[in-house]
């Protein structure tokens, strides 16, 4: 159980922490010092490096979480309410990520390669909104996971 929990928490830290850093630190700094074409190229490159870590995190979160849920807790019927909330919020986050990866990120990447800066900017704007939503859900999920048994 301790290994599964450690992998679960580390994966969440990588994903949610990465979104927090990107949204709260990198985004405003890049906007302040880079021209649009440089900023769009930077984001395409950042996502190309970060998203494989997110895929690995998603896989580890799912496998470790469901292992703990079904092997240690005995299934959904025995899980406390906060575990159900954490599971639902996590699945929503994963669905948003899958959409970001396969739609606006793919477009951003293609538009940057083609130097189609206006289209790339629109794709980045969509990604920014969705990452903001996912970051918010992720922070709520961290609170639910860490303190949920006291609230729910």
N, C-alpha and C positions, 0 to 999 in steps of 0.2 A: 504493500500500500504506500509506503514512504517513497519508493521510486516513482510510482505512478503520480502521486501528488506533486512531487518535485518537478517532474517533466511537465505536468499540467500547469503549474504556477509559472515555471520558466517560459513556457510557450506563450502564456498570456502576457507576461512581462515584455517579451520580445515584440509581440504584435501591438498591444495597446501602448506600450512605451514608445515604440517606433512611430505610431500615429501621433502621439502627443508631441514628440520631438519635431516631427515633420510639420505638424500643423501650427504649433505654438512658437517654434524657434526658426526652423529652416525657411518656412514659407515667408514670414515677414522679412527675414534677412535677405532672401533672394529677391524679393520684390523691391527692396530698398537699394540694392547695389547692382542688379543685373538688368540689361536690356531685355525686352520680351523674347527675342530669339534665343538668347543665352539662357534665360530662365526656363523656357520651354524645353530646351535641350537638356538642361540640368535635371528637370523633373522626370523626363523620359529615362534618363540614365539612373536617377535615384530609384525610381520604381522598378527598373530592370534588376537592380541589386536587392531591393527590399522585398519584392513580391515572392521570390523563391523562399525567403525566410518565413513569410506569411503562410505560404502553402505548407511548409514543414510544420509550422505552429498549428495550423488548422488540423492537420493529420494527427499530431501528437495530442492536441486538446481533445479531439474526438475519441481517439483510442484510449487514452488514459482516463478520460471522463467516463466513458461508457464501461470501461473495465471496473473502475471504482463503483459505479452505479450498480452494475449487474452482479459482479463477483463479490464485492464487499458489502453493499447495502441490500442485495437480494432483489433488485429490480425497482421499477418506477413506483410500484404500489407501496414500497417501504421507504421511499425517499421523502425527506422533509420538503415542505413547500419551497424553501429557498433554493433547493437543488433543482426543482422543477422550473423555477424562475430563471436560474442561472442557465439551465439547458435551453430554454426557449429563447432567451436573449442571445445566447451564443449562436444558436442556429440562425437567428435573424442576421447577426453580424456576418456569419459565413456566407449567407445568401447575398448580402450586399457586396461583400468582397468578390465573390464569384462574378457578379454582374460588372463591378468596376474593372476587374481583370479582363473579362472577355469583350466588353463593349467600349467604354470610354478610354481605357488604357490602350487597347489595341489601336483605336483611332488616333490617340495622341502619338503613339510610337510611329505609326505610318505617316501622319501629317508632319511630324518633325523630320523624318527621313526625306520627305518630299518638300521640305521647307515651306509648307503651307501653314504659316504662322497664325492666321486668324482662326482657321479650323482647329489647329492645335490648341489655341487659347480657349476656345469653346469646350473642347474635350477636357482640358485641365480644370476649367470652371466646374464642370459636372463632377469630376473626381474630387475636387476640393469640398463641394457640398456633401457628397456621399461619405467622404472620410470624416468630415465633421460630424455627421450623423453617427457613423460607426464609432468614432472616438467617444461621443456622448454615451452611446449604449455600452461601450466597453468600460467606461468609468463607472457607470451604474452597476454593471455586472460585477466589477471588482468589489464594490460596496456590498452588493447582495451576497457574494461569495464569502467575504470576510466577516460580515456582521449580520448576515441575513437570519441566522438562527436566533438572533436577539430581537429582530424586527418582525419576522414572518412566522 
